[in-house]
Amino acid sequence: MIANLTLGFWVNALSRSYHDTLWIPALRHAFPRSTGRRKDVWYRAWVVLNARNDIAHHTRIWKRDVLDIERRALQLADWVDDGLHTWLAEVSTVQEVVDAKPTP
């Protein structure tokens, strides 16, 4: 069931509205390598969600700093698990695409 929850669900669950009911008792433990601040985790998840939504809706992203978006996504993954971060960094092709300088 958890695997079927959307990224939007998780960003919302990390919001200020659920600080006392979800973050303090439970969700903070899902990010053991984070700063421990809900706001930091929420912000990185929000950046990733917005980038994902733009890509999914074919919004032009060539003016966005995709390397920064990738860095934030990798940092979020690292906060969950170092192995997840390592694997994602190894399979990512973002740098290669940026280096190829595709034109709009």
Phi and psi restraints in degrees (range 20) as a CNS / XPLOR table:
assign (resid 1 and name C) (resid 2 and name N)
       (resid 2 and name CA) (resid 2 and name C) 1.0 -60.9 20.0 2
assign (resid 2 and name N) (resid 2 and name CA)
       (resid 2 and name C) (resid 3 and name N) 1.0 -38.1 20.0 2
assign (resid 2 and name C) (resid 3 and name N)
       (resid 3 and name CA) (resid 3 and name C) 1.0 -63.5 20.0 2
assign (resid 3 and name N) (resid 3 and name CA)
       (resid 3 and name C) (resid 4 and name N) 1.0 -21.6 20.0 2
assign (resid 3 and name C) (resid 4 and name N)
       (resid 4 and name CA) (resid 4 and name C) 1.0 -88.5 20.0 2
assign (resid 4 and name N) (resid 4 and name CA)
       (resid 4 and name C) (resid 5 and name N) 1.0 -3.7 20.0 2
assign (resid 4 and name C) (resid 5 and name N)
       (resid 5 and name CA) (resid 5 and name C) 1.0 -77.0 20.0 2
assign (resid 5 and name N) (resid 5 and name CA)
       (resid 5 and name C) (resid 6 and name N) 1.0 140.9 20.0 2
assign (resid 5 and name C) (resid 6 and name N)
       (resid 6 and name CA) (resid 6 and name C) 1.0 -78.9 20.0 2
assign (resid 6 and name N) (resid 6 and name CA)
       (resid 6 and name C) (resid 7 and name N) 1.0 162.0 20.0 2
assign (resid 6 and name C) (resid 7 and name N)
       (resid 7 and name CA) (resid 7 and name C) 1.0 -61.1 20.0 2
assign (resid 7 and name N) (resid 7 and name CA)
       (resid 7 and name C) (resid 8 and name N) 1.0 -37.4 20.0 2
assign (resid 7 and name C) (resid 8 and name N)
       (resid 8 and name CA) (resid 8 and name C) 1.0 -60.0 20.0 2
assign (resid 8 and name N) (resid 8 and name CA)
       (resid 8 and name C) (resid 9 and name N) 1.0 -38.2 20.0 2
assign (resid 8 and name C) (resid 9 and name N)
       (resid 9 and name CA) (resid 9 and name C) 1.0 -58.9 20.0 2
assign (resid 9 and name N) (resid 9 and name CA)
       (resid 9 and name C) (resid 10 and name N) 1.0 -47.0 20.0 2
assign (resid 9 and name C) (resid 10 and name N)
       (resid 10 and name CA) (resid 10 and name C) 1.0 -67.6 20.0 2
assign (resid 10 and name N) (resid 10 and name CA)
       (resid 10 and name C) (resid 11 and name N) 1.0 -38.5 20.0 2
assign (resid 10 and name C) (resid 11 and name N)
       (resid 11 and name CA) (resid 11 and name C) 1.0 -62.1 20.0 2
assign (resid 11 and name N) (resid 11 and name CA)
       (resid 11 and name C) (resid 12 and name N) 1.0 -43.1 20.0 2
assign (resid 11 and name C) (resid 12 and name N)
       (resid 12 and name CA) (resid 12 and name C) 1.0 -64.2 20.0 2
assign (resid 12 and name N) (resid 12 and name CA)
       (resid 12 and name C) (resid 13 and name N) 1.0 -41.5 20.0 2
assign (resid 12 and name C) (resid 13 and name N)
       (resid 13 and name CA) (resid 13 and name C) 1.0 -64.6 20.0 2
assign (resid 13 and name N) (resid 13 and name CA)
       (resid 13 and name C) (resid 14 and name N) 1.0 -24.0 20.0 2
assign (resid 13 and name C) (resid 14 and name N)
       (resid 14 and name CA) (resid 14 and name C) 1.0 -88.6 20.0 2
assign (resid 14 and name N) (resid 14 and name CA)
       (resid 14 and name C) (resid 15 and name N) 1.0 -1.8 20.0 2
assign (resid 14 and name C) (resid 15 and name N)
       (resid 15 and name CA) (resid 15 and name C) 1.0 -70.8 20.0 2
assign (resid 15 and name N) (resid 15 and name CA)
       (resid 15 and name C) (resid 16 and name N) 1.0 167.1 20.0 2
assign (resid 15 and name C) (resid 16 and name N)
       (resid 16 and name CA) (resid 16 and name C) 1.0 -56.0 20.0 2
assign (resid 16 and name N) (resid 16 and name CA)
       (resid 16 and name C) (resid 17 and name N) 1.0 -32.4 20.0 2
assign (resid 16 and name C) (resid 17 and name N)
       (resid 17 and name CA) (resid 17 and name C) 1.0 -57.8 20.0 2
assign (resid 17 and name N) (resid 17 and name CA)
       (resid 17 and name C) (resid 18 and name N) 1.0 -28.3 20.0 2
assign (resid 17 and name C) (resid 18 and name N)
       (resid 18 and name CA) (resid 18 and name C) 1.0 -111.9 20.0 2
assign (resid 18 and name N) (resid 18 and name CA)
       (resid 18 and name C) (resid 19 and name N) 1.0 19.4 20.0 2
assign (resid 18 and name C) (resid 19 and name N)
       (resid 19 and name CA) (resid 19 and name C) 1.0 -57.0 20.0 2
assign (resid 19 and name N) (resid 19 and name CA)
       (resid 19 and name C) (resid 20 and name N) 1.0 -52.2 20.0 2
assign (resid 19 and name C) (resid 20 and name N)
       (resid 20 and name CA) (resid 20 and name C) 1.0 -77.1 20.0 2
assign (resid 20 and name N) (resid 20 and name CA)
       (resid 20 and name C) (resid 21 and name N) 1.0 -33.4 20.0 2
assign (resid 20 and name C) (resid 21 and name N)
       (resid 21 and name CA) (resid 21 and name C) 1.0 -88.5 20.0 2
assign (resid 21 and name N) (resid 21 and name CA)
       (resid 21 and name C) (resid 22 and name N) 1.0 -29.7 20.0 2
assign (resid 21 and name C) (resid 22 and name N)
       (resid 22 and name CA) (resid 22 and name C) 1.0 -117.2 20.0 2
assign (resid 22 and name N) (resid 22 and name CA)
       (resid 22 and name C) (resid 23 and name N) 1.0 -46.4 20.0 2
assign (resid 22 and name C) (resid 23 and name N)
       (resid 23 and name CA) (resid 23 and name C) 1.0 -64.3 20.0 2
assign (resid 23 and name N) (resid 23 and name CA)
       (resid 23 and name C) (resid 24 and name N) 1.0 -55.9 20.0 2
assign (resid 23 and name C) (resid 24 and name N)
       (resid 24 and name CA) (resid 24 and name C) 1.0 -61.8 20.0 2
assign (resid 24 and name N) (resid 24 and name CA)
       (resid 24 and name C) (resid 25 and name N) 1.0 -50.0 20.0 2
assign (resid 24 and name C) (resid 25 and name N)
       (resid 25 and name CA) (resid 25 and name C) 1.0 -77.3 20.0 2
assign (resid 25 and name N) (resid 25 and name CA)
       (resid 25 and name C) (resid 26 and name N) 1.0 -25.5 20.0 2
assign (resid 25 and name C) (resid 26 and name N)
       (resid 26 and name CA) (resid 26 and name C) 1.0 -139.1 20.0 2
assign (resid 26 and name N) (resid 26 and name CA)
       (resid 26 and name C) (resid 27 and name N) 1.0 -58.1 20.0 2
assign (resid 26 and name C) (resid 27 and name N)
       (resid 27 and name CA) (resid 27 and name C) 1.0 -62.1 20.0 2
assign (resid 27 and name N) (resid 27 and name CA)
       (resid 27 and name C) (resid 28 and name N) 1.0 -29.5 20.0 2
assign (resid 27 and name C) (resid 28 and name N)
       (resid 28 and name CA) (resid 28 and name C) 1.0 -60.8 20.0 2
assign (resid 28 and name N) (resid 28 and name CA)
       (resid 28 and name C) (resid 29 and name N) 1.0 -25.8 20.0 2
assign (resid 28 and name C) (resid 29 and name N)
       (resid 29 and name CA) (resid 29 and name C) 1.0 -75.5 20.0 2
assign (resid 29 and name N) (resid 29 and name CA)
       (resid 29 and name C) (resid 30 and name N) 1.0 -17.6 20.0 2
assign (resid 29 and name C) (resid 30 and name N)
       (resid 30 and name CA) (resid 30 and name C) 1.0 -77.2 20.0 2
assign (resid 30 and name N) (resid 30 and name CA)
       (resid 30 and name C) (resid 31 and name N) 1.0 -12.6 20.0 2
assign (resid 30 and name C) (resid 31 and name N)
       (resid 31 and name CA) (resid 31 and name C) 1.0 -125.7 20.0 2
assign (resid 31 and name N) (resid 31 and name CA)
       (resid 31 and name C) (resid 32 and name N) 1.0 63.0 20.0 2
assign (resid 31 and name C) (resid 32 and name N)
       (resid 32 and name CA) (resid 32 and name C) 1.0 -65.0 20.0 2
assign (resid 32 and name N) (resid 32 and name CA)
       (resid 32 and name C) (resid 33 and name N) 1.0 -19.8 20.0 2
assign (resid 32 and name C) (resid 33 and name N)
       (resid 33 and name CA) (resid 33 and name C) 1.0 -101.0 20.0 2
assign (resid 33 and name N) (resid 33 and name CA)
       (resid 33 and name C) (resid 34 and name N) 1.0 7.6 20.0 2
assign (resid 33 and name C) (resid 34 and name N)
       (resid 34 and name CA) (resid 34 and name C) 1.0 -80.6 20.0 2
assign (resid 34 and name N) (resid 34 and name CA)
       (resid 34 and name C) (resid 35 and name N) 1.0 -178.5 20.0 2
assign (resid 34 and name C) (resid 35 and name N)
       (resid 35 and name CA) (resid 35 and name C) 1.0 -70.3 20.0 2
assign (resid 35 and name N) (resid 35 and name CA)
       (resid 35 and name C) (resid 36 and name N) 1.0 -15.3 20.0 2
assign (resid 35 and name C) (resid 36 and name N)
       (resid 36 and name CA) (resid 36 and name C) 1.0 90.0 20.0 2
assign (resid 36 and name N) (resid 36 and name CA)
       (resid 36 and name C) (resid 37 and name N) 1.0 -5.1 20.0 2
assign (resid 36 and name C) (resid 37 and name N)
       (resid 37 and name CA) (resid 37 and name C) 1.0 -97.0 20.0 2
assign (resid 37 and name N) (resid 37 and name CA)
       (resid 37 and name C) (resid 38 and name N) 1.0 122.7 20.0 2
assign (resid 37 and name C) (resid 38 and name N)
       (resid 38 and name CA) (resid 38 and name C) 1.0 -55.3 20.0 2
assign (resid 38 and name N) (resid 38 and name CA)
       (resid 38 and name C) (resid 39 and name N) 1.0 -41.5 20.0 2
assign (resid 38 and name C) (resid 39 and name N)
       (resid 39 and name CA) (resid 39 and name C) 1.0 -59.5 20.0 2
assign (resid 39 and name N) (resid 39 and name CA)
       (resid 39 and name C) (resid 40 and name N) 1.0 -39.0 20.0 2
assign (resid 39 and name C) (resid 40 and name N)
       (resid 40 and name CA) (resid 40 and name C) 1.0 -65.4 20.0 2
assign (resid 40 and name N) (resid 40 and name CA)
       (resid 40 and name C) (resid 41 and name N) 1.0 -44.0 20.0 2
assign (resid 40 and name C) (resid 41 and name N)
       (resid 41 and name CA) (resid 41 and name C) 1.0 -67.5 20.0 2
assign (resid 41 and name N) (resid 41 and name CA)
       (resid 41 and name C) (resid 42 and name N) 1.0 -45.3 20.0 2
assign (resid 41 and name C) (resid 42 and name N)
       (resid 42 and name CA) (resid 42 and name C) 1.0 -58.1 20.0 2
assign (resid 42 and name N) (resid 42 and name CA)
       (resid 42 and name C) (resid 43 and name N) 1.0 -45.8 20.0 2
assign (resid 42 and name C) (resid 43 and name N)
       (resid 43 and name CA) (resid 43 and name C) 1.0 -61.8 20.0 2
assign (resid 43 and name N) (resid 43 and name CA)
       (resid 43 and name C) (resid 44 and name N) 1.0 -44.7 20.0 2
assign (resid 43 and name C) (resid 44 and name N)
       (resid 44 and name CA) (resid 44 and name C) 1.0 -64.8 20.0 2
assign (resid 44 and name N) (resid 44 and name CA)
       (resid 44 and name C) (resid 45 and name N) 1.0 -40.4 20.0 2
assign (resid 44 and name C) (resid 45 and name N)
       (resid 45 and name CA) (resid 45 and name C) 1.0 -65.2 20.0 2
assign (resid 45 and name N) (resid 45 and name CA)
       (resid 45 and name C) (resid 46 and name N) 1.0 -37.6 20.0 2
assign (resid 45 and name C) (resid 46 and name N)
       (resid 46 and name CA) (resid 46 and name C) 1.0 -65.3 20.0 2
assign (resid 46 and name N) (resid 46 and name CA)
       (resid 46 and name C) (resid 47 and name N) 1.0 -42.3 20.0 2
assign (resid 46 and name C) (resid 47 and name N)
       (resid 47 and name CA) (resid 47 and name C) 1.0 -61.0 20.0 2
assign (resid 47 and name N) (resid 47 and name CA)
       (resid 47 and name C) (resid 48 and name N) 1.0 -45.7 20.0 2
assign (resid 47 and name C) (resid 48 and name N)
       (resid 48 and name CA) (resid 48 and name C) 1.0 -64.0 20.0 2
assign (resid 48 and name N) (resid 48 and name CA)
       (resid 48 and name C) (resid 49 and name N) 1.0 -43.4 20.0 2
assign (resid 48 and name C) (resid 49 and name N)
       (resid 49 and name CA) (resid 49 and name C) 1.0 -60.3 20.0 2
assign (resid 49 and name N) (resid 49 and name CA)
       (resid 49 and name C) (resid 50 and name N) 1.0 -46.4 20.0 2
assign (resid 49 and name C) (resid 50 and name N)
       (resid 50 and name CA) (resid 50 and name C) 1.0 -65.7 20.0 2
assign (resid 50 and name N) (resid 50 and name CA)
       (resid 50 and name C) (resid 51 and name N) 1.0 -39.1 20.0 2
assign (resid 50 and name C) (resid 51 and name N)
       (resid 51 and name CA) (resid 51 and name C) 1.0 -65.5 20.0 2
assign (resid 51 and name N) (resid 51 and name CA)
       (resid 51 and name C) (resid 52 and name N) 1.0 -44.8 20.0 2
assign (resid 51 and name C) (resid 52 and name N)
       (resid 52 and name CA) (resid 52 and name C) 1.0 -60.0 20.0 2
assign (resid 52 and name N) (resid 52 and name CA)
       (resid 52 and name C) (resid 53 and name N) 1.0 -42.9 20.0 2
assign (resid 52 and name C) (resid 53 and name N)
       (resid 53 and name CA) (resid 53 and name C) 1.0 -64.2 20.0 2
assign (resid 53 and name N) (resid 53 and name CA)
       (resid 53 and name C) (resid 54 and name N) 1.0 -42.7 20.0 2
assign (resid 53 and name C) (resid 54 and name N)
       (resid 54 and name CA) (resid 54 and name C) 1.0 -60.7 20.0 2
assign (resid 54 and name N) (resid 54 and name CA)
       (resid 54 and name C) (resid 55 and name N) 1.0 -44.1 20.0 2
assign (resid 54 and name C) (resid 55 and name N)
       (resid 55 and name CA) (resid 55 and name C) 1.0 -65.5 20.0 2
assign (resid 55 and name N) (resid 55 and name CA)
       (resid 55 and name C) (resid 56 and name N) 1.0 -43.9 20.0 2
assign (resid 55 and name C) (resid 56 and name N)
       (resid 56 and name CA) (resid 56 and name C) 1.0 -64.2 20.0 2
assign (resid 56 and name N) (resid 56 and name CA)
       (resid 56 and name C) (resid 57 and name N) 1.0 -29.6 20.0 2
assign (resid 56 and name C) (resid 57 and name N)
       (resid 57 and name CA) (resid 57 and name C) 1.0 -98.7 20.0 2
assign (resid 57 and name N) (resid 57 and name CA)
       (resid 57 and name C) (resid 58 and name N) 1.0 14.0 20.0 2
assign (resid 57 and name C) (resid 58 and name N)
       (resid 58 and name CA) (resid 58 and name C) 1.0 58.7 20.0 2
assign (resid 58 and name N) (resid 58 and name CA)
       (resid 58 and name C) (resid 59 and name N) 1.0 32.6 20.0 2
assign (resid 58 and name C) (resid 59 and name N)
       (resid 59 and name CA) (resid 59 and name C) 1.0 -73.6 20.0 2
assign (resid 59 and name N) (resid 59 and name CA)
       (resid 59 and name C) (resid 60 and name N) 1.0 141.1 20.0 2
assign (resid 59 and name C) (resid 60 and name N)
       (resid 60 and name CA) (resid 60 and name C) 1.0 -64.4 20.0 2
assign (resid 60 and name N) (resid 60 and name CA)
       (resid 60 and name C) (resid 61 and name N) 1.0 126.0 20.0 2
assign (resid 60 and name C) (resid 61 and name N)
       (resid 61 and name CA) (resid 61 and name C) 1.0 -118.7 20.0 2
assign (resid 61 and name N) (resid 61 and name CA)
       (resid 61 and name C) (resid 62 and name N) 1.0 3.9 20.0 2
assign (resid 61 and name C) (resid 62 and name N)
       (resid 62 and name CA) (resid 62 and name C) 1.0 -66.7 20.0 2
assign (resid 62 and name N) (resid 62 and name CA)
       (resid 62 and name C) (resid 63 and name N) 1.0 -15.8 20.0 2
assign (resid 62 and name C) (resid 63 and name N)
       (resid 63 and name CA) (resid 63 and name C) 1.0 -91.5 20.0 2
assign (resid 63 and name N) (resid 63 and name CA)
       (resid 63 and name C) (resid 64 and name N) 1.0 -3.7 20.0 2
assign (resid 63 and name C) (resid 64 and name N)
       (resid 64 and name CA) (resid 64 and name C) 1.0 -89.5 20.0 2
assign (resid 64 and name N) (resid 64 and name CA)
       (resid 64 and name C) (resid 65 and name N) 1.0 154.0 20.0 2
assign (resid 64 and name C) (resid 65 and name N)
       (resid 65 and name CA) (resid 65 and name C) 1.0 -83.9 20.0 2
assign (resid 65 and name N) (resid 65 and name CA)
       (resid 65 and name C) (resid 66 and name N) 1.0 85.1 20.0 2
assign (resid 65 and name C) (resid 66 and name N)
       (resid 66 and name CA) (resid 66 and name C) 1.0 -67.6 20.0 2
assign (resid 66 and name N) (resid 66 and name CA)
       (resid 66 and name C) (resid 67 and name N) 1.0 -27.1 20.0 2
assign (resid 66 and name C) (resid 67 and name N)
       (resid 67 and name CA) (resid 67 and name C) 1.0 -68.3 20.0 2
assign (resid 67 and name N) (resid 67 and name CA)
       (resid 67 and name C) (resid 68 and name N) 1.0 -34.8 20.0 2
assign (resid 67 and name C) (resid 68 and name N)
       (resid 68 and name CA) (resid 68 and name C) 1.0 -69.2 20.0 2
assign (resid 68 and name N) (resid 68 and name CA)
       (resid 68 and name C) (resid 69 and name N) 1.0 -40.0 20.0 2
assign (resid 68 and name C) (resid 69 and name N)
       (resid 69 and name CA) (resid 69 and name C) 1.0 -61.5 20.0 2
assign (resid 69 and name N) (resid 69 and name CA)
       (resid 69 and name C) (resid 70 and name N) 1.0 -44.4 20.0 2
assign (resid 69 and name C) (resid 70 and name N)
       (resid 70 and name CA) (resid 70 and name C) 1.0 -62.1 20.0 2
assign (resid 70 and name N) (resid 70 and name CA)
       (resid 70 and name C) (resid 71 and name N) 1.0 -42.2 20.0 2
assign (resid 70 and name C) (resid 71 and name N)
       (resid 71 and name CA) (resid 71 and name C) 1.0 -59.8 20.0 2
assign (resid 71 and name N) (resid 71 and name CA)
       (resid 71 and name C) (resid 72 and name N) 1.0 -42.7 20.0 2
assign (resid 71 and name C) (resid 72 and name N)
       (resid 72 and name CA) (resid 72 and name C) 1.0 -67.2 20.0 2
assign (resid 72 and name N) (resid 72 and name CA)
       (resid 72 and name C) (resid 73 and name N) 1.0 -39.2 20.0 2
assign (resid 72 and name C) (resid 73 and name N)
       (resid 73 and name CA) (resid 73 and name C) 1.0 -64.6 20.0 2
assign (resid 73 and name N) (resid 73 and name CA)
       (resid 73 and name C) (resid 74 and name N) 1.0 -42.2 20.0 2
assign (resid 73 and name C) (resid 74 and name N)
       (resid 74 and name CA) (resid 74 and name C) 1.0 -67.2 20.0 2
assign (resid 74 and name N) (resid 74 and name CA)
       (resid 74 and name C) (resid 75 and name N) 1.0 -36.0 20.0 2
assign (resid 74 and name C) (resid 75 and name N)
       (resid 75 and name CA) (resid 75 and name C) 1.0 -65.5 20.0 2
assign (resid 75 and name N) (resid 75 and name CA)
       (resid 75 and name C) (resid 76 and name N) 1.0 -41.5 20.0 2
assign (resid 75 and name C) (resid 76 and name N)
       (resid 76 and name CA) (resid 76 and name C) 1.0 -61.2 20.0 2
assign (resid 76 and name N) (resid 76 and name CA)
       (resid 76 and name C) (resid 77 and name N) 1.0 -43.6 20.0 2
assign (resid 76 and name C) (resid 77 and name N)
       (resid 77 and name CA) (resid 77 and name C) 1.0 -62.2 20.0 2
assign (resid 77 and name N) (resid 77 and name CA)
       (resid 77 and name C) (resid 78 and name N) 1.0 -40.3 20.0 2
assign (resid 77 and name C) (resid 78 and name N)
       (resid 78 and name CA) (resid 78 and name C) 1.0 -63.1 20.0 2
assign (resid 78 and name N) (resid 78 and name CA)
       (resid 78 and name C) (resid 79 and name N) 1.0 -35.7 20.0 2
assign (resid 78 and name C) (resid 79 and name N)
       (resid 79 and name CA) (resid 79 and name C) 1.0 -66.2 20.0 2
assign (resid 79 and name N) (resid 79 and name CA)
       (resid 79 and name C) (resid 80 and name N) 1.0 -24.6 20.0 2
assign (resid 79 and name C) (resid 80 and name N)
       (resid 80 and name CA) (resid 80 and name C) 1.0 -83.7 20.0 2
assign (resid 80 and name N) (resid 80 and name CA)
       (resid 80 and name C) (resid 81 and name N) 1.0 -48.4 20.0 2
assign (resid 80 and name C) (resid 81 and name N)
       (resid 81 and name CA) (resid 81 and name C) 1.0 -165.4 20.0 2
assign (resid 81 and name N) (resid 81 and name CA)
       (resid 81 and name C) (resid 82 and name N) 1.0 132.0 20.0 2
assign (resid 81 and name C) (resid 82 and name N)
       (resid 82 and name CA) (resid 82 and name C) 1.0 -61.2 20.0 2
assign (resid 82 and name N) (resid 82 and name CA)
       (resid 82 and name C) (resid 83 and name N) 1.0 -38.1 20.0 2
assign (resid 82 and name C) (resid 83 and name N)
       (resid 83 and name CA) (resid 83 and name C) 1.0 -64.0 20.0 2
assign (resid 83 and name N) (resid 83 and name CA)
       (resid 83 and name C) (resid 84 and name N) 1.0 -37.5 20.0 2
assign (resid 83 and name C) (resid 84 and name N)
       (resid 84 and name CA) (resid 84 and name C) 1.0 -64.4 20.0 2
assign (resid 84 and name N) (resid 84 and name CA)
       (resid 84 and name C) (resid 85 and name N) 1.0 -45.1 20.0 2
assign (resid 84 and name C) (resid 85 and name N)
       (resid 85 and name CA) (resid 85 and name C) 1.0 -59.1 20.0 2
assign (resid 85 and name N) (resid 85 and name CA)
       (resid 85 and name C) (resid 86 and name N) 1.0 -47.6 20.0 2
assign (resid 85 and name C) (resid 86 and name N)
       (resid 86 and name CA) (resid 86 and name C) 1.0 -60.5 20.0 2
assign (resid 86 and name N) (resid 86 and name CA)
       (resid 86 and name C) (resid 87 and name N) 1.0 -46.8 20.0 2
assign (resid 86 and name C) (resid 87 and name N)
       (resid 87 and name CA) (resid 87 and name C) 1.0 -62.6 20.0 2
assign (resid 87 and name N) (resid 87 and name CA)
       (resid 87 and name C) (resid 88 and name N) 1.0 -47.1 20.0 2
assign (resid 87 and name C) (resid 88 and name N)
       (resid 88 and name CA) (resid 88 and name C) 1.0 -62.3 20.0 2
assign (resid 88 and name N) (resid 88 and name CA)
       (resid 88 and name C) (resid 89 and name N) 1.0 -40.9 20.0 2
assign (resid 88 and name C) (resid 89 and name N)
       (resid 89 and name CA) (resid 89 and name C) 1.0 -62.9 20.0 2
assign (resid 89 and name N) (resid 89 and name CA)
       (resid 89 and name C) (resid 90 and name N) 1.0 -37.2 20.0 2
assign (resid 89 and name C) (resid 90 and name N)
       (resid 90 and name CA) (resid 90 and name C) 1.0 -69.8 20.0 2
assign (resid 90 and name N) (resid 90 and name CA)
       (resid 90 and name C) (resid 91 and name N) 1.0 -35.3 20.0 2
assign (resid 90 and name C) (resid 91 and name N)
       (resid 91 and name CA) (resid 91 and name C) 1.0 -94.3 20.0 2
assign (resid 91 and name N) (resid 91 and name CA)
       (resid 91 and name C) (resid 92 and name N) 1.0 -8.2 20.0 2
assign (resid 91 and name C) (resid 92 and name N)
       (resid 92 and name CA) (resid 92 and name C) 1.0 -66.6 20.0 2
assign (resid 92 and name N) (resid 92 and name CA)
       (resid 92 and name C) (resid 93 and name N) 1.0 140.0 20.0 2
assign (resid 92 and name C) (resid 93 and name N)
       (resid 93 and name CA) (resid 93 and name C) 1.0 -116.2 20.0 2
assign (resid 93 and name N) (resid 93 and name CA)
       (resid 93 and name C) (resid 94 and name N) 1.0 13.5 20.0 2
assign (resid 93 and name C) (resid 94 and name N)
       (resid 94 and name CA) (resid 94 and name C) 1.0 -59.1 20.0 2
assign (resid 94 and name N) (resid 94 and name CA)
       (resid 94 and name C) (resid 95 and name N) 1.0 -47.9 20.0 2
assign (resid 94 and name C) (resid 95 and name N)
       (resid 95 and name CA) (resid 95 and name C) 1.0 -60.6 20.0 2
assign (resid 95 and name N) (resid 95 and name CA)
       (resid 95 and name C) (resid 96 and name N) 1.0 -40.7 20.0 2
assign (resid 95 and name C) (resid 96 and name N)
       (resid 96 and name CA) (resid 96 and name C) 1.0 -63.9 20.0 2
assign (resid 96 and name N) (resid 96 and name CA)
       (resid 96 and name C) (resid 97 and name N) 1.0 -40.1 20.0 2
assign (resid 96 and name C) (resid 97 and name N)
       (resid 97 and name CA) (resid 97 and name C) 1.0 -66.9 20.0 2
assign (resid 97 and name N) (resid 97 and name CA)
       (resid 97 and name C) (resid 98 and name N) 1.0 -43.5 20.0 2
assign (resid 97 and name C) (resid 98 and name N)
       (resid 98 and name CA) (resid 98 and name C) 1.0 -62.2 20.0 2
assign (resid 98 and name N) (resid 98 and name CA)
       (resid 98 and name C) (resid 99 and name N) 1.0 -43.8 20.0 2
assign (resid 98 and name C) (resid 99 and name N)
       (resid 99 and name CA) (resid 99 and name C) 1.0 -63.2 20.0 2
assign (resid 99 and name N) (resid 99 and name CA)
       (resid 99 and name C) (resid 100 and name N) 1.0 -30.5 20.0 2
assign (resid 99 and name C) (resid 100 and name N)
       (resid 100 and name CA) (resid 100 and name C) 1.0 -72.8 20.0 2
assign (resid 100 and name N) (resid 100 and name CA)
       (resid 100 and name C) (resid 101 and name N) 1.0 -12.9 20.0 2
assign (resid 100 and name C) (resid 101 and name N)
       (resid 101 and name CA) (resid 101 and name C) 1.0 48.2 20.0 2
assign (resid 101 and name N) (resid 101 and name CA)
       (resid 101 and name C) (resid 102 and name N) 1.0 60.9 20.0 2
assign (resid 101 and name C) (resid 102 and name N)
       (resid 102 and name CA) (resid 102 and name C) 1.0 -62.5 20.0 2
assign (resid 102 and name N) (resid 102 and name CA)
       (resid 102 and name C) (resid 103 and name N) 1.0 146.8 20.0 2
assign (resid 102 and name C) (resid 103 and name N)
       (resid 103 and name CA) (resid 103 and name C) 1.0 -104.8 20.0 2
assign (resid 103 and name N) (resid 103 and name CA)
       (resid 103 and name C) (resid 104 and name N) 1.0 145.9 20.0 2
